Amino acid sequence: MKNQRRLWLVAALLVTTLIVLAACGGQSTPPPAAPAEEEAPAEAAAPAEESVAEESADDAVTEAPGAEEAAESAVEAEEEQAEDAVASSGDAIPLSMWYHGAGNDEERVVITQIIDDFNASQDQYVVEMQDFPQNSYNESIVAGALAGNLPDIIDMDGPIMPNWAWSGYLAPLDLPEGTLDGYLPGAIGRWDDQVYSVGLWDAAVAMFARRSVLEENDIRIPTLEEPWTKDEFDAALETLQATGEFEYAFDPGMAWTGEWYPYAFSPFLQSFGGDIIDRETYLSAEGVLNGPEAVEFGEWWQSLFERGLAPGTSQDSADRDTGFIDGRYALQWNGNWAAVPALEAYGDDMLFLPAPDFGNGPTIGAASWQFGVSADSEHQEGANDFVVFALQPKYSAAFSDVLGLAPTTVEAAAMTENYAPGGPLEVFYELSKQQALIRPPTPAYLSAALVFEKALADIANGADVVTSLDAAVDEINADIDANNGYGFQ
Amino acid sequence: MTTTETTIQTQSEPLSRLNDRQSESLTGWLMASPAILLLLGFLIIPFFFAFIYSFTNQRLISPNPTEFVGLTNFKRLLTVRVLRLEPVTDEASGQPVLNDEGNYTYPRVREYTRNNPDYPQYDGLQEWTYFDIGQTRWMLLAGDAVFMKSLVNTFYFAIFIIPLQGGVGLVLALLINERTRGVNIFRTIYFMPVVVSMVVVSILWSFIYDGQNGLLNNMLEVVTFGHFNPVDWLGNPSTALPAIIVMSAWQGVGFHMIIWLAGLQTISYSLYEAADIDGANTWQKFLYVTWPGLRNTAIFVFVTITMQAFGLFTQIDVMTRGGPLDSTTTVIFQAVQQGFEKQNIAYGSAISVVFFIMVLSVALIQRYLTREKAV
């Protein structure tokens, strides 16, 4: 009797576990992708695939409608490709490559396409890709490096690159003369006067707004030549909040913890005249992160939350994703990867406005994911060849169509749906070109970014501005000292 | 083995018994060896490394050589000093200057802790907290204020979750210990949160706690007919940690309910019958039969909850990342932040060593308090 009862209990538990797991599998939303990356809308996928297929007519991938089928066929094609390669040239050298985009089918189609094209273009090397979820990608690289097991081709987030180059993971790239002519500066990763990484796209941030809302409230629509000033921006926020139509006038995106904070908010600080690290010496943050300009920035930043103009650090990621599109936020500080859904929601009413000028010129962040070559690789030449091969404009355009990100050259921009002259996102390309400033290119950035994130969260939550910034400076400086200046002396 | 035994047996009786014991202990070691190897590889050796690293400037990745730095890490971690501040006085009148709200104003701490040669003992320290006694403000400065807050939060979490999770678990176990129809359904329902990943639970609860349109706020508004003002549960320093305590207890209570239930079912029914004959009421039966019978179960439950509580990490990492204003940061969260994310393995190791000593002392105290008392 008792045994039976216990058996029943175990069976019931198992069944419930399965049900719960199944339910959770469907419901649970993963935490938002970190900001420098992008969840491409499914709708954007179909045209993108078409253009990829068109542009690489020599490829065997059959065009399939719908993202899933395309992904499947791409996988199949990849397998066939690998078999072909083995069959045709038994002695081709395998090159391993790690990529951060696991889970994004559309992105996978493009990157697989590049790899297939490269493998077909020569018979010396065969590139094999392994993809990782973005949230754990950097940890995987660090763990791989500690275990002496890095891939030949590494994909990396731009601002992290100097840290890895300094640590000796990366070999400088050997690019043919003229490869980077006309390239968006943010997509080039330089450290110690050498190029270590190059991206196929750049991300850009803009103020998402609706023309009708601004016009109704008599707010001037800013231009690249004449952006909002600090007072103008502040007054606009007060006006919008006072209408009572919005939960918040301005959504800076506090839900996106992590790299989004330094990427999206340090440009505000720079526009006030401060910075995360002193770019003259790269040895200290004293005076730039806690100087009078930085304190002024901190006080303005705190006032956004005190005055109830912006949702604070407890904003949940669902609100971040839908708040502007649902009309609950009047303005949103967001990246070009979110531009396509916004355009779909508001059409011609949708505006992408340049960053406000807080006194020291308007600034937005730059540098997204880029490719580089591992210093441990036994086949650096082959890995380098692959990176050079991938930098073709058609691939940059393909990524742009899929992910909504800015292509890296004018030539590539002309091939895209959204960034071509007259395209709806053309403005981002200009933003990247004119306002972009990369995050401080120093190995110290890795730790400084986390310190900066904490300081901004604390200030938003009402901590004393001067104390928070002082503490941040102390921690950044202690880290630089502990690393003997990270090679700057 | 059998052959040796037989050969030995032909010799003398006492020797064979000795060898029997020897081979028995060898078998014992052999059987324990997988566990010992795993413990050695994943617990003891790493701890040994952590101990050594805590005296160096080891980085996770760095081209710089590792150097021994003595107690520097521990000094930064554990330094606490008191700074006495008197209100700012007006030079002409000698009266304290009041601010707009009528409170005393105090000099800024940064005047003492940043580049002030008169106060070398305060150099580089951070503001932790303060107490006002009369006009005087006693400021506590720490080498690492965030770590001090983490310590306080960790103990706060442990002190509240141990009775909450243990107590609710016991109540639930008593409820489902009844032999009535459908009780298994309740057992299953109460146990369900345990089998859901903590990450998933944390994400779901951060939607429940949403300050604008979260389920909890909506429910409270309905129940109070709109008199309740929405609270930003995770965004408010005074409610964030309690909110996480409640969620953690909800998630973990099913597991301990099952442990309590197992304990309850070992208590012989005849004891209750005897108590009935003696005319004991329900409360007396609980106090004099059930509770003494659960003694060992209770020790197990409280020790496991304590250990889990000190290791608080996942909820923090997913829901608040230590914020707002360090109100939810914990020791383990800091160890991971420093050691892994900021790549300062040496400092993270120092935090782990302090954590180890802390947990060890708590475990020893618990062991002492729950020892078998000689009558």
Interface residues (C-beta under 8 A of the other chain):
Chain A: R5 W8 L9 A12 L13 T16 T17 V20 L21 C24 S28 T29 P31 E139 V142 A145 L146 N163 W164 W166 S167 G168 Y169 E247 T257 P311 G312 T313 S314 D316 A318 D319 L446 S447 L450 K454 A457 D458 N461 G462 A463 V466 T467 D470 A471 D474 D479 A482 N483 N484
Chain B: N57 R59 L60 I61 S62 P63 N64 R108 V109 R110 R114 G124 Q126 E127 A145 N184 R187 T188 F191 M192 V195 V196 S197 V200 I203 L204 S206 F207 Y209 D210 G211 Q212 D232 W233 L234 G235 N236 P237 V318 R321 G322 G323 P324 L325 D326 Q337 F340 E341 K342 Q343 N344
